[in-house]
Amino acid sequence: MRILVIGATGTIGSAVSELLSREHEVIKASRNGDIQVDISNPASILSMYENVGKVDAIVSTAGSGAFGPLDALNDDDFSFGLGNKLMGQVNLVRFGRDYLNDDGFFTLTSGILAEQPNPASVLITTLNAGIEGFGRAAALGLPRNQSLAVVSPPMVRETAIKLGWGQGGVPAADVAELYALSLSKNSHGTVLGVEHLCSNVT
C-alpha cells in the first residue's frame, strides 16, 4: 500500500513509519519533514494532500495539547488543543476522503487518558474522547468503502523516560503494532487500545 504517515518524526510516528515501511511505501509528513504540514491549519492540510496525491491509507500520529489542571488552563490552551489535536485530525478525514483510494484506511490517534483521566489531563482527556467519538460516528458514513479506526496508545516508554517519569510504559516499537492492526477492515469504527496490544504483541 501507499501510506501517508502524518507526525512521522515524532516518537510514535517514527516507529510507525519504520514498521509500515517494511512492507509498504510510506510517505512521511510532519511540521519539519520533507512533506510539511501543520494540522491546525486547514490550508496546510489541503496543500499536503495536493502534494502527495492519492494514497491507500492515511495514518495520523499527530496532535498536541496542554497538560494541567482546569484552573491552570487558559483560553489559548483550549483554542490550540481543540484546533490542533481534535479539529486537525477531524480535518485530515474531512479533506482526505477525496485523496484516499477506494477501500482505503484512515487511522487517527487519541490516547489512554480518554479512559484513565487525572487532574492534570482535563484538556487532553477532552481531546482524546472527542477524537474517539468522531471516529466511531464518522466511520458510519465514509464513501467508497473507506475505513476509519482510532488508536489509543498507552504511555510510551521513550516518552516516559524523556519526561523523567521512570522506565514504565510500552516501547514505541510495540505501540506501532496497533497502527498496523488498524489497517484492516476488522478495525473499522473501533478504538484500538492497550487491550489489543496485549493480545497481539509478544
C-alpha positions, 0 to 999 in steps of 0.5 A: 500500500501507499501510506501517508504517515502524518507526525512521522518524526515524532516518537510514535510516528517514527516507529510507525513509519519504520514498521509500515515501511517494511512492507509498504511505501510510506510517505512521511509528513510532519511540521519539519519533514520533507512533506510539511504540514501543520494540522491546525491549519486547514490550508496546510492540510489541503496543500499536503494532500495536493502534494502527495496525491492519492494514497491507500491509507492515511495514518495520523500520529499527530496532535498536541495539547496542554497538560494541567489542571482546569484552573491552570488552563487558559483560553489559548490552551483550549483554542490550540488543543481543540484546533490542533489535536481534535479539529486537525485530525477531524480535518485530515478525514474531512479533506482526505476522503477525496485523496484516499483510494477506494477501500482505503484506511484512515487511522487517527490517534487519541490516547489512554487518558480518554479512559484513565483521566487525572487532574492534570489531563482535563484538556487532553482527556477532552481531546482524546474522547472527542477524537474517539467519538468522531471516529466511531460516528464518522466511520458510519458514513465514509464513501467508497468503502473507506475505513476509519479506526482510532488508536489509543496508545498507552504511555510510551516508554521513550516518552516516559523516560524523556519526561523523567517519569521512570522506565514504565510504559510500552516501547514505541516499537510495540505501540506501532503494532496497533497502527498496523492492526488498524489497517484492516477492515476488522478495525473499522469504527473501533478504538484500538487500545492497550487491550489489543496490544496485549493480545497481539504483541509478544 
